[in-house]
Amino acid sequence: MKNGGSGGFDGERALDEALVATVRRTGALAGGVYLLSATEPVLGLAMVCGLPLVAVAPWRRVAVSALGPLSEAVREDHLVWVGRQEDMARLYPHAAAGMPYQFALAFAPLHGVHRWGALVLVWSKSHPPSLTRRERGHILSNSRRITRVLDESPGPLSLPDRPRAVPLRWSGPDPAQAGLAAADLVQRLPLGALSLDLEGRITYLNDAAVRLLGRSAERLLGTLPWQALPWLDDPVHEEHYRTAVFSRESVAYTALRPPDRWLDFRLYPNDSGISALISPHQDQQPAQEPPRVATPLGAAPEGVGTGRIHQLIHLAAALSQTVTVADVTHVVADRILPAFGARGMVVFAADAGRLKVIGHRGYDPRVIARLNGLPLDTDLTPAGHILRSGIPSFFADPDELARVHPRTLVISGKQAWAFLPLVVADRRVGCCVLSYDRPHSFSAGDRAVLVSLSGLIAQAMDRALLYDAEHDLAHGLQQALLPVTLPPVPGLAVAARYLPAAHGMDIGGDFYDLIRLSDTTAAAVIGDVQGHNITAAALMGQVRTAVHATAGAQPGEVLARTNQVLMDLETDLFVSCLYLHIDLAARRLHLASAGHPPPLLRSPAPAARTRVLEVEPGPLLGIDVDASYPVTTAPLPAGALLALYTDGLVETPGTDITASITALAGHLTDSDDRPLDDLADRLVHAVPHRTRARTDDIALLLLRSR
């Protein structure tokens, strides 16, 4: 499939007939076909039947990676049904934020010779919340019919820049004769009567409507009411129209015609458009007055309205979930680029007087390498100027760019650009550049939404830059406090892993260590400082130092002296710790525990069996200055495997820790004699963390006697 221009694609008539037939046979109000682009991971709306194009404009481009029902149907190749708006909000909150209407939706993949895209069908909220088996069969059979039409297309399909509106063709009496009779009927009514097509344009109005609206028929026909009448130019009135179109239910509201005349509007929608009745309001002081706006005629350009507002809400919801700079750039690339038809993106940040590229999409790496690190006052790109001035700029083609910035070189091959400064409270966070492969005119609506979006991107990027800086600091501190490498000990194979909790600064108090005492003796230690912050990490470093200072003494004495150091520090944090003295010559283990989970010992093959080493525990470090720590002795057979771990590996809310330790022992038993590094990777991703996010740090130390 080739990405095409403004024209349609081959097989249009067959697809039109298949889509109209599908809408009729399934009893849906409307339907549409999304096609996959061959040049980028997006789905584009190719055709729509039963809904106005302006109503679906915010969803003309959808990223395949987006968290929504359409993308899920294509990615996972199955029918997705959303029977209620409540289900949409629960299952797909990002998508629901931009679609606040009551209706039922079905998304069926169109997968045949190729992965073509998806079929979308819309029902009113009166549809039952579940599909019957018969309805599901109708949807799937009709999606297969559309797929066959796509498979049989004589030429490569091209995705149009603008989706096509396919009319529902209903048979009836002679249109000319019926039209004359209807006009006579409506002209005799004392009520104002308007006819709107699905796009919202006025196609007919009677004399009473002309009088009530205060504008001639010639100035109203073919216009959108909220654009032709200044006193209706408010998003709330356009939203009434959209609600009627999407729900296919009647809508009533009251509006003020200046200076003091209130009018009642009643909208009656069907598949071909909306009939509107207008009458003077009986009570000239409604309980809730609608917003009064005084916007000059023509101030609301095409594309500005609740559709753009819903689009903004949808994108804002996605940005609100971002954490890192990479998250923000992915949302901009996956959601915002398709929504505005852009094909490239570069995000700059100011770094020591230079432009630093912190994210990009759709650019040759050689171009990015040339842009990265340029001075802020460079003439090669306007990004530095935009970042310093804080004023957005839009260039519809290279000539327009050259007129404003004559020394700029177009090195990327792009043909149109939107330069959006990222400003937070007068601080210049960066500059986001959206680019197009062809000349592109930016309407006033596009500019307004993009400028609003730049503020949301700036807020998200500011948070992300701060988070990444803290994360880098935390990661550096954690790496500095944990051992870079473990010392080699003859006769002992070792592997260690540390995983931070799934949320937070990626720093905590879990630690491990291996201390070589002689050619045949070593000390292994593992512990857990309470907390997941820099204080816990700093205290962990002090505990490691205290253990190192006394390593080689009896295990109970090592823990007692470390406890004394902790008490002298007068910290409010407690520490669990397990210390092992390993005597490889005598094949013995000497252990002492300060409230730490017991180690596991796996006997050598072929009769491999894993058991929990029962260690008499002492109190946590930092509680009692006079605490003592009993020593337990156990044999260490040749080829045996020891597993030392922190509670993050075996403890999760609602799970019995004893059962988790038993499950971990089972993994060890089933591990055969695989390399320790492979085994360590397997264990840290074992139960109970496969189906839920980690809530605690994990430290693991594996030791195998040769």
For each residue, the residues with C-beta under 8 A, 3 or more apart:
1: 35 36 37 38 114 116 156 157 158 159
2: 38 156 157 158
3: 37 38 39 40 158 159
4: 7 9 157 158 159 160 161
5: 158 160 161
6: 160 161 162
7: 4 158 160
8: 12 158 160 164
9: 4 12 46 153 157 158 159 160
10: 153 154 155 156 157
11: 14 15 149 150 152 153 154 157
12: 8 9 15 16 164
13: 16 17
14: 11 17 18 149 152
15: 11 12 18 19 33 47 146 149 150
16: 12 13 19 20 47 49 166
17: 13 14 20 21
18: 14 15 21 22 142 145 146 149
19: 15 16 22 23 31 32 33 47 49 146 166
20: 16 17 23 24 49 166 168 169
21: 17 18 24 25 142 145
22: 18 19 25 26 28 31 119 121 142 143 145 146
23: 19 20 26 28 29 30 31 49 50 121 168
24: 20 21 27 168
25: 21 22 138 142
26: 22 23 31 106 121 135 138 139 142
27: 24 123
28: 22 23 31 50 106 121 122 123
29: 23 50 51 103 122 123 124 248 271
30: 23 48 49 50 51 121 122 271
31: 19 22 23 26 28 48 49 50 119 120 121 122
32: 19 45 46 47 48 49 51 56 119 120 163
33: 15 19 45 46 47 48 110 117 118 119 120 146
34: 43 44 45 46 62 70 74 117 118 119 120
35: 1 43 44 46 116 117 157 159
36: 1 42 43 64 74 115 116 117
37: 1 3 40 41 42 43 44 159
38: 1 2 3
39: 3
40: 3 37 338 343 362
41: 37 63 64 65 334
42: 36 37 61 62 63 64 337 338
43: 34 35 36 37 61 62 63 64 70 71 74 117 118
44: 34 35 37 60 61 159 160 163 338
45: 32 33 34 48 56 59 60 61 163
46: 9 32 33 34 35 117 159 160 163 164
47: 15 16 19 32 33 163 164 165 166
48: 30 31 32 33 45 51 53 56 163 164 165 166
49: 16 19 20 23 30 31 32 165 166 167 168
50: 23 28 29 30 31 122 168 198 271
51: 29 30 32 48 55 56 122 198 245 246
52: 55 56 165 197 198 199 200 245
53: 48 56 57 162 163 165 199
54: 57 199 200 303 305 307
55: 51 52 198 242 245 246 307
56: 32 45 48 51 52 53 59 60 163
57: 53 54 60 303 307 308 311
58: 98 307 308 310 311 314 339
59: 45 56 62 98 99
60: 44 45 56 57 163 339 341
61: 42 43 44 45 337 338 339 340 341
62: 34 42 43 59 66 68 70 71 338
63: 41 42 43 66 71 334 335 338
64: 36 41 42 43 71 74 75
65: 41 71 330 334
66: 62 63 70 71 94 95 334 335
67: 71 72 92 94 95
68: 62 71 72 92 94 95
69: 72 73 80 82 88 91 92 95 105 107
70: 34 43 62 66 73 74 80 107 118 120
71: 43 62 63 64 65 66 67 68 74 75
72: 67 68 69 75 76 80 107
73: 69 70 76 77 78 79 80 107 108 109 118
74: 34 36 43 64 70 71 77 109 115 117 118
75: 64 71 72
76: 72 73
77: 73 74 109 111
78: 73 109
79: 73 106 107 108 109 136 139 140 143
80: 69 70 72 73 106 107
81: 104 105 106 107 130 131 136
82: 69 87 88 91 92 104 105 106 107
83: 87 104 127 128 129 130 131
84: 87 88 102 104 125 129
85: 88 89 96 99 100 101 102 103 125
86: 89 90
87: 82 83 84 90 91 129
88: 69 82 84 85 91 92 95 96 99 105
89: 85 86 92 93 96
90: 86 87 93
91: 69 82 87 88
92: 67 68 69 82 88 89 95 96
93: 89 90 96 97 317
94: 66 67 68 97 98 314 317 318 321
95: 66 67 68 69 88 92 98 99 314
96: 85 88 89 92 93 99 100
97: 93 94 100 310 313 314 316 317
98: 58 59 94 95 310 311 313 314 315 317
99: 59 85 88 95 96 310 314
100: 85 96 97 310
101: 85 242 243 246 247
102: 84 85 124 125 246 247
103: 29 85 122 123 124 125 246 247
104: 81 82 83 84 122 123 124 125 127 129
105: 69 81 82 88 120 121 122 123
106: 26 28 79 80 81 82 119 120 121 123 131 139
107: 69 70 72 73 79 80 81 82 118 119 120
108: 73 79 118 119 121 139 140 143
109: 73 74 77 78 79 115 117 118 119 143
110: 33 115 116 117 118 119 143 146 147 150
111: 77 114 115 116 147
112: 116 144 147 148 150 151
113: 151
114: 1 111 150 151
115: 36 74 109 110 111
116: 1 35 36 110 111 112 147 150 157
117: 33 34 35 36 43 46 74 109 110
118: 33 34 43 70 73 74 107 108 109 110
119: 22 31 32 33 34 106 107 108 109 110 139 142 143 146
120: 31 32 33 34 70 105 106 107
121: 22 23 26 28 30 31 105 106 108 139
122: 28 29 30 31 50 51 103 104 105 246
123: 27 28 29 103 104 105 106 126 127
124: 29 102 103 104 127 247 248 249
125: 84 85 102 103 104 247 249
126: 123
127: 83 104 123 124
128: 83 132
129: 83 84 87 104
130: 81 83
131: 81 83 106 135 136 139
132: 128 135 136
133: 136 137
134: 137 138
135: 26 131 132 138 139
136: 79 81 131 132 133 139 140
137: 133 134 140 141
138: 25 26 134 135 141 142
139: 26 79 106 108 119 121 131 135 136 142 143
140: 79 108 136 137 143 144
141: 137 138 144 145
142: 18 21 22 25 26 119 138 139 145 146
143: 22 79 108 109 110 119 139 140 146 147
144: 112 140 141 147 148
145: 18 21 22 141 142 148 149
146: 15 18 19 22 33 110 119 142 143 149 150
147: 110 111 112 116 143 144 150 151
148: 112 144 145 151 152
149: 11 14 15 18 145 146 152 153
150: 11 15 110 112 114 116 146 147 153 157
151: 112 113 114 147 148
152: 11 14 148 149
153: 9 10 11 149 150 156 157
154: 10 11
155: 10
156: 1 2 10 153
157: 1 2 4 9 10 11 35 116 150 153
158: 1 2 3 4 5 7 8 9
159: 1 3 4 9 35 37 44 46
160: 4 5 6 7 8 9 44 46 163 164
161: 4 5 6 341
162: 6 53
163: 32 44 45 46 47 48 53 56 60 160
164: 8 12 46 47 48 160
165: 47 48 49 52 53 198 199
166: 16 19 20 47 48 49
167: 49
168: 20 23 24 49 50 271 272
169: 20
170: 271 272
171:
172: 175 178
173: 177 178
174: 177 178
175: 172 178 179
176: 179 180
177: 173 174 180 181
178: 172 173 174 175 181 182
179: 175 176 182 183
180: 176 177 183 184
181: 177 178 184 185
182: 178 179 185 186
183: 179 180 186 187 204
184: 180 181 187 188
185: 181 182 188 189
186: 182 183 189 193 204 206
187: 183 184 206 207
188: 184 185
189: 185 186 193 206 208
190: 208
191: 208 277 278 279
192: 205 206 208 209 210 211 212 213 276 277 278 279
193: 186 189 204 205 206 208 209 275 276 277 278
194: 202 204 205 209 225 275 276 277 278
195: 202 203 204 205 273 274 275 276
196: 200 201 202 203 225 241 273 274 275 276
197: 52 200 201 203 272 273
198: 50 51 52 55 165 245 272 273 274
199: 52 53 54 165 224
200: 52 54 196 197 224 225 226 238 241 245 274
201: 196 197 222 223 224
202: 194 195 196 205 220 221 222 223 224 225 228
203: 195 196 197 221 222 273
204: 183 186 193 194 195 221
205: 192 193 194 195 202 209 210 213 217 220 221
206: 186 187 189 192 193 209 210
207: 187 210 211
208: 189 190 191 192 193 211 212 278
209: 192 193 194 205 206 212 213 278
210: 192 205 206 207 213 215 216 217 220
211: 192 207 208 214
212: 192 208 209 257 263 278 279 280
213: 192 205 209 210 220 229 257 278
214: 211 257
215: 210 219 220 228 229
216: 210 219 220
217: 205 210 220 221
218: 221
219: 215 216 223 228
220: 202 205 210 213 215 216 217 223 225 228
221: 202 203 204 205 217 218
222: 201 202 203
223: 201 202 219 220 227 228
224: 199 200 201 202 227 228 238
225: 194 196 200 202 220 228 229 232 237 241
226: 200 229 232 233 234 237 238 241 300 305
227: 223 224 233 298 300 302
228: 202 215 219 220 223 224 225 232 297
229: 213 215 225 226 232 233
230: 233 293 294 295 296 297
231: 255 256 257 258 292 293
232: 225 226 228 229 237 255
233: 226 227 229 230 237 293 295 299 300
234: 226 237 238 290 291 293 295
235: 238 239 305 306 309
236: 239 240 290 291
237: 225 226 232 233 234 240 241 253 255 290
238: 200 224 226 234 235 241 242 305 306
239: 235 236 242 243 306
240: 236 237 243 244 251 253 265 267
241: 196 200 225 226 237 238 244 245 251 267 274
242: 55 101 238 239 245 246 306 307
243: 101 239 240 246 247 251
244: 240 241 247 248 249 250 251 267 268 269 274
245: 51 52 55 198 200 241 242 248 269 274
246: 51 55 101 102 103 122 242 243
247: 101 102 103 124 125 243 244 251 269
248: 29 124 244 245 269 270
249: 124 125 244 269
250: 244 266 267 268 269
251: 240 241 243 244 247 266 267
252: 264 265 266 267
253: 237 240 264 265 290
254: 262 263 264 265 281 286 290
255: 231 232 237 262 263 265 290
256: 231 260 261 262 263 289 290 292
257: 212 213 214 231 261 262 263
258: 231 261 292 294
259:
260: 256 284
261: 256 257 258 280 284
262: 254 255 256 257 280 281 283 284 285 286
263: 212 254 255 256 257 278 279 280 281
264: 252 253 254 278 279 280 281
265: 240 252 253 254 255 276 277 278
266: 250 251 252 276 277 278
267: 240 241 244 250 251 252 274 275 276
268: 244 250 274 275 276 277
269: 244 245 247 248 249 250 273 274 275
270: 248 273 274 275
271: 29 30 50 168 170
272: 168 170 197 198
273: 195 196 197 198 203 269 270
274: 195 196 198 200 241 244 245 267 268 269 270
275: 193 194 195 196 267 268 269 270
276: 192 193 194 195 196 265 266 267 268
277: 191 192 193 194 265 266 268
278: 191 192 193 194 208 209 212 213 263 264 265 266
279: 191 192 212 263 264
280: 212 261 262 263 264
281: 254 262 263 264 284 286
282:
283: 262 286
284: 260 261 262 281
285: 262
286: 254 262 281 283 289 290
287:
288:
289: 256 286 292
290: 234 236 237 253 254 255 256 286
291: 234 236
292: 231 256 258 289
293: 230 231 233 234
294: 230 258
295: 230 233 234 299 300
296: 230 299
297: 228 230
298: 227
299: 233 295 296
300: 226 227 233 295 304 305
301: 304 443 444 445
302: 227 443 445
303: 54 57 307 308 443 444 445 446
304: 300 301 308 444 445 448
305: 54 226 235 238 300 308 309 445
306: 235 238 239 242 309 310
307: 54 55 57 58 242 303 310 311
308: 57 58 303 304 305 311 312 445 448 449
309: 235 305 306 312 313
310: 58 97 98 99 100 306 307 313 314
311: 57 58 98 307 308 314 315 339 449
312: 308 309 315 316 449 452 453 456
313: 97 98 309 310 316 317
314: 58 94 95 97 98 99 310 311 317 318 335
315: 98 311 312 318 319 331 335 336 339 453 456
316: 97 312 313 319 320 456
317: 93 94 97 98 313 314 320 321
318: 94 314 315 321 322 331 335
319: 315 316 322 328 331 456 457 459 460
320: 316 317 460
321: 94 317 318 327
322: 318 319 327 328 331 460 463 464
323: 327 463 464 467
324: 327 328 464 467 468 471
325: 328 329 358 359 461 464 465 468
326: 329 330 359
327: 321 322 323 324 330 331 464
328: 319 322 324 325 331 332 347 359 457 460 461 464
329: 325 326 332 333 345 347 358 359 360 361
330: 65 326 327 333 334
331: 315 318 319 322 327 328 334 335 336 460
332: 328 329 335 336 337 345 347 359 361 432 457
333: 329 330 336 337 345 359 361 362
334: 41 63 65 66 330 331 337 338
335: 63 66 314 315 318 331 332 338 339
336: 315 331 332 333 339 340 342 345 434 453 457
337: 42 61 332 333 334 340 342 343 344 345 361 362 434
338: 40 42 44 61 62 63 334 335 341
339: 58 60 61 311 315 335 336
340: 61 336 337 418 434 446 450
341: 60 61 161 338 436 440
342: 336 337 345 418 434 435 436
343: 40 337 362 414 435 436 437
344: 337 360 361 362 363 412 414 433 434 435 436 437
345: 329 332 333 336 337 342 359 360 361 362 432 433 434 435
346: 357 359 360 363 368 371 383 432 433 435
347: 328 329 332 357 358 359 360 422 430 431 432 433 461
348: 355 356 357 358 371 383 384 387 430 431 432 433
349: 355 356 358 429 430 461 465
350: 353 354 355 356 376 387 428 430
351: 354 355 356
352:
353: 350 375 376
354: 350 351 373 374 375 376
355: 348 349 350 351 371 372 373 374 375 376 378 381 383 384 387 431
356: 348 349 350 351 372 373
357: 346 347 348 360 368 371 372
358: 325 329 347 348 349 430
359: 325 326 328 329 332 333 345 346 347
360: 329 344 345 346 347 357 363 368
361: 329 332 333 337 344 345
362: 40 333 337 343 344 345 435
363: 344 346 360 367 368 412
364: 367 368 412
365: 368 369
366: 369 370
367: 363 364 370 371 411 412
368: 346 357 360 363 364 365 371 372
369: 365 366 372
370: 366 367 380 411
371: 346 348 355 357 367 368 374 380 381 383
372: 355 356 357 368 369
373: 354 355 356
374: 354 355 371 378 380 381 384
375: 353 354 355 378 384
376: 350 353 354 355 384 387 388
377: 384 385
378: 355 374 375 381 384
379: 405 407 408
380: 370 371 374 408 409 411
381: 355 371 374 378 384 408 433
382: 385 386 393 401 404 405 408 419
383: 346 348 355 371 386 387 419 431 433
384: 348 355 374 375 376 377 378 381 387 388 431
385: 377 382 388 389 405
386: 382 383 389 390 391 392 393 419 420 421 431
387: 348 350 355 376 383 384 390 421 422 428 430 431
388: 376 384 385 428
389: 385 386 421
390: 386 387 421 423 428
391: 386 421
392: 386 418 419 420 421 447 450 451 454
393: 382 386 404 417 418 419
394: 417 418 419 442 447 450
395: 398 400 401 404 416 417 418 419
396: 400 416 439 440 441 442
397: 400 401 415 416 439
398: 395 401 402 410 415
399: 402 403
400: 395 396 397 403 404
401: 382 395 397 398 404 405 408 410 417
402: 398 399 405 406 408
403: 399 400 406
404: 382 393 395 400 401
405: 379 382 385 401 402 408
406: 402 403
407: 379
408: 379 380 381 382 401 402 405
409: 380
410: 398 401 413 414
411: 367 370 380
412: 344 363 364 367 435
413: 410 437
414: 343 344 410 417 435 436 437
415: 397 398 436 437 438 439 440
416: 395 396 397 435 436 438 439 440 442
417: 393 394 395 401 414 433 434 435 436
418: 340 342 392 393 394 395 433 434 435 442 450
419: 382 383 386 392 393 394 395 431 432 433
420: 386 392 431 432 433 434 450 451 453 454 457
421: 386 387 389 390 391 392 428 431 454 458
422: 347 387 428 429 430 431 432 454 457 458 461 462
423: 390 426 427 428 429 454 455 458
424: 427 429 458 459 462
425:
426: 423
427: 423 424 462
428: 350 387 388 390 421 422 423
429: 349 422 423 424 458 461 462 465
430: 347 348 349 350 358 387 422 458 461
431: 347 348 355 383 384 386 387 419 420 421 422
432: 332 345 346 347 348 419 420 422 454 457
433: 344 345 346 347 348 381 383 417 418 419 420
434: 336 337 340 342 344 345 417 418 420 450
435: 342 343 344 345 346 362 412 414 416 417 418
436: 341 342 343 344 414 415 416 417 439 440
437: 343 344 413 414 415
438: 415 416
439: 396 397 415 416 436
440: 341 396 415 416 436
441: 396
442: 394 396 416 418 446 447 450
443: 301 302 303 446 447
444: 301 303 304 447 448
445: 301 302 303 304 305 308 448 449
446: 303 340 442 443 449 450
447: 392 394 442 443 444 450 451
448: 304 308 444 445 451 452
449: 308 311 312 445 446 452 453
450: 340 392 394 418 420 434 442 446 447 453 454
451: 392 420 447 448 454 455
452: 312 448 449 455 456
453: 312 315 336 420 449 450 456 457
454: 392 420 421 422 423 432 450 451 457 458
455: 423 451 452 458 459
456: 312 315 316 319 452 453 459 460
457: 319 328 332 336 420 422 432 453 454 460 461
458: 421 422 423 424 429 430 454 455 461 462
459: 319 424 455 456 462 463
460: 319 320 322 328 331 456 457 463 464
461: 325 328 347 349 422 429 430 457 458 464 465
462: 422 424 427 429 458 459 465 466
463: 322 323 459 460 466 467
464: 322 323 324 325 327 328 460 461 467 468
465: 325 349 429 461 462 468 469
466: 462 463 469 470
467: 323 324 463 464 470 471
468: 324 325 464 465 471 472
469: 465 466 472 473
470: 466 467 473 474 505
471: 324 467 468 474 475 505 506
472: 468 469 475 476
473: 469 470 476 477
474: 470 471 477 478 505 506 507 534 537
475: 471 472 478 479 506 507
476: 472 473 479 480
477: 473 474 480 481 507 534 537 538
478: 474 475 481 482 498 500 506 507 508 537
479: 475 476 482 484
480: 476 477
481: 477 478 511 537 538 540 541 544
482: 478 479 498 511 512
483: 486 496 512 513 514
484: 479
485:
486: 483 494 496 513 514
487: 514 515 516
488: 516
489: 492 494 514 516 522 584
490: 519 520 584
491: 520 584 705 706
492: 489 522 582 584 703 704 705 706
493: 676 703 704 706
494: 486 489 514 676 701 702 703 704
495: 676 677 679 680 701 702
496: 483 486 512 514 680 699 700 701 702
497: 680 681 683 684 698 699 700
498: 478 482 510 512 697 698 699 700
499: 648 684 694 697 698
500: 478 504 505 506 507 508 532 697
501: 504 506 508 532 648 694 695 696 697
502: 693 694 695
503: 693 695
504: 500 501 507 508 532 533
505: 470 471 474 500 532 533 534
506: 471 474 475 478 500 501
507: 474 475 477 478 500 504 532 533 534 536 537
508: 478 500 501 504 529 531 532 533 536 537 696 697
509: 527 528 529 530 531 532 536 537 539 540 573 575 697
510: 498 527 528 529 540 646 648 697 698 699
511: 481 482 525 526 527 528 529 540 543 544 699
512: 482 483 496 498 524 525 526 527 644 699 700 701
513: 483 486 523 524 525 526 544 547 548
514: 483 486 487 489 494 496 522 523 524 525 701 703
515: 487 522 523 524 525 547 548 551
516: 487 488 489 522
517: 521 522 523 551 552 581
518: 521
519: 490
520: 490 491 583 584 585
521: 517 518 581 582 583 584 585
522: 489 492 514 515 516 517 582 584
523: 513 514 515 517 547 551 552 558 579 580 581 582
524: 512 513 514 515 579 580 582 642 644 701 703
525: 511 512 513 514 515 544 547 551 577 578 579 580
526: 511 512 513 577 578 596 644 645 646 699 701
527: 509 510 511 512 540 543 575 576 577 578 594 596 621 646
528: 509 510 511 575 576 577 596 646 647 648 697 699
529: 508 509 510 511 536 537 539 540 543 573 574 575
530: 509 536 573 574 575
531: 508 509 535 536 573
532: 500 501 504 505 507 508 509 536 696 697
533: 504 505 507 508 536 537
534: 474 477 505 507 537 538
535: 531 538 539 573
536: 507 508 509 529 530 531 532 533 539 540 573
537: 474 477 478 481 507 508 509 529 533 534 540 541
538: 477 481 534 535 541 542
539: 509 529 535 536 542 543 566 569 571 573 575
540: 481 509 510 511 527 529 536 537 543 544 575
541: 481 537 538 544 545
542: 538 539 545 546 565 566 569
543: 511 527 529 539 540 546 547 562 565 566 575 577 621
544: 481 511 513 525 540 541 547 548
545: 541 542 548 549
546: 542 543 549 550 561 562 565 566
547: 513 515 523 525 543 544 550 551 558 562 577 579
548: 513 515 544 545 551
549: 545 546 561
550: 546 547 553 557 558 561 562
551: 515 517 523 525 547 548 558
552: 517 523
553: 550 557 558 561
554: 557 558 581 590 592 631
555: 558 559 579 580 581 590 591 592 629 631
556: 559 560 592 618 628 629 630 631
557: 550 553 554 560 561
558: 523 547 550 551 553 554 555 561 562 579 592
559: 555 556 562 563 577 579 592 594 618 621 629
560: 556 557 563 564 627 628 629
561: 546 549 550 553 557 558 564 565
562: 543 546 547 550 558 559 565 566 577 621
563: 559 560 566 567 594 621 622 624 625 627 629
564: 560 561 567 568 625
565: 542 543 546 561 562 568 569
566: 539 542 543 546 562 563 569 571 575 621 622
567: 563 564 570 622 625
568: 564 565
569: 539 542 565 566
570: 567
571: 539 566 622
572:
573: 509 529 530 531 535 536 539 622
574: 529 530 620 621 622 623
575: 509 527 528 529 530 539 540 543 566 594 620 621 622
576: 527 528 594 595 596 597 620 621 646 647
577: 525 526 527 528 543 547 559 562 593 594 595 596 621
578: 525 526 527 591 592 593 594 596 597 598 599 615 644
579: 523 524 525 547 555 558 559 591 592 593
580: 523 524 525 555 589 590 591 599 642 644
581: 517 521 523 554 555 589 590 591
582: 492 521 522 523 524 589 636 703
583: 520 521 586 587 588 589 590 636
584: 489 490 491 492 520 521 522 587 636 705
585: 520 521
586: 583
587: 583 584 635 636 637 638 705
588: 583 633 634 635 636
589: 580 581 582 583 613 633 634 635 636 642
590: 554 555 580 581 583 631 632 633
591: 555 578 579 580 581 599 613 615 631 632 633 634
592: 554 555 556 558 559 578 579 615 618 629 630 631 632
593: 577 578 579 596 598 615 616 617 618 629 632
594: 527 559 563 575 576 577 578 617 618 619 620 621 627 629
595: 576 577 617 618 619 620
596: 526 527 528 576 577 578 593 617 646
597: 576 578 645 646 647 650 657 661
598: 578 593 612 613 614 615 661
599: 578 580 591 612 613 615 642 643 644 645
600: 610 611 612 613 642 643 645 661 664 665 668
601: 610 611 613 634 636 640 641 642 643
602: 608 609 610 640 641 642 643 668 669 671
603: 607 608 609 610 611 637 640
604: 608 637 638 639 640 641
605: 608 639 672 673
606:
607: 603
608: 602 603 604 605 669 672
609: 602 603 669
610: 600 601 602 603 665 666 668 669
611: 600 601 603 665
612: 598 599 600 661 665
613: 589 591 598 599 600 601 632 634
614: 598 632
615: 578 591 592 593 598 599 632
616: 593 630 632
617: 593 594 595 596
618: 556 559 592 593 594 595 627 628 629 630
619: 594 595 623 624 627
620: 574 575 576 594 595 623
621: 527 543 559 562 563 566 574 575 576 577 594 627
622: 563 566 567 571 573 574 575
623: 574 619 620 627
624: 563 619 627
625: 563 564 567
626:
627: 560 563 594 618 619 621 623 624
628: 556 560 618
629: 555 556 559 560 563 592 593 594 618
630: 556 592 616 618
631: 554 555 556 590 591 592
632: 590 591 592 593 613 614 615 616
633: 588 589 590 591
634: 588 589 591 601 613
635: 587 588 589
636: 582 583 584 587 588 589 601 640 642 705
637: 587 603 604 640 705
638: 587 604 705 706
639: 604 605 704 705 706
640: 601 602 603 604 636 637 704 705
641: 601 602 604 668 702 703 704
642: 524 580 589 599 600 601 602 636 702 703 704
643: 599 600 601 602 664 668 683 700 701 702
644: 512 524 526 578 580 599 700 701 702 703
645: 526 597 599 600 649 650 664 683 698 699 700 701
646: 510 526 527 528 576 596 597 649 696 697 698 699 700
647: 528 576 597 650 651 657 696
648: 499 501 510 528 651 694 695 696 697 698 699
649: 645 646 664 683 684 698 699 700
650: 597 645 647 657 660 661 664 688
651: 647 648 655 657 660 696
652: 655 660 688 689 692 695
653: 695
654:
655: 651 652 659 660 688
656: 659 660
657: 597 647 650 651 660 661
658: 661 662
659: 655 656 662 663
660: 650 651 652 655 656 657 663 664 687 688
661: 597 598 600 612 650 657 658 664 665
662: 658 659 665 666
663: 659 660 666 667 686 687 688
664: 600 643 645 649 650 660 661 667 668 683 686 687
665: 600 610 611 612 661 662 668 669
666: 610 662 663 669 670
667: 663 664 670 671 682 683 686 687
668: 600 602 610 641 643 664 665 671 679 683
669: 602 608 609 610 665 666
670: 666 667
671: 602 667 668 674 679 682
672: 605 608
673: 605
674: 671 678 679
675: 678 679
676: 493 494 495 679 680 702 704
677: 495 680 681
678: 674 675 681 682
679: 495 668 671 674 675 676 682 683 702
680: 495 496 497 676 677 683 684 700 702
681: 497 677 678 684 685
682: 667 671 678 679 685 686
683: 497 643 645 649 664 667 668 679 680 686 700 702
684: 497 499 649 680 681 689 698 700
685: 681 682 689 690
686: 663 664 667 682 683 689 690
687: 660 663 664 667 690
688: 650 652 655 660 663 691 692
689: 652 684 685 686 692 694
690: 685 686 687
691: 688
692: 652 688 689
693: 502 503
694: 499 501 502 648 689 697 698
695: 501 502 503 648 652 653
696: 501 508 532 646 647 648 651
697: 498 499 500 501 508 509 510 528 532 646 648 694
698: 497 498 499 510 645 646 648 649 684 694
699: 496 497 498 510 511 512 526 528 645 646 648 649
700: 496 497 498 512 643 644 645 646 649 680 683 684
701: 494 495 496 512 514 524 526 643 644 645
702: 494 495 496 641 642 643 644 676 679 680 683
703: 492 493 494 514 524 582 641 642 644
704: 492 493 494 639 640 641 642 676
705: 491 492 584 587 636 637 638 639 640
706: 491 492 493 638 639
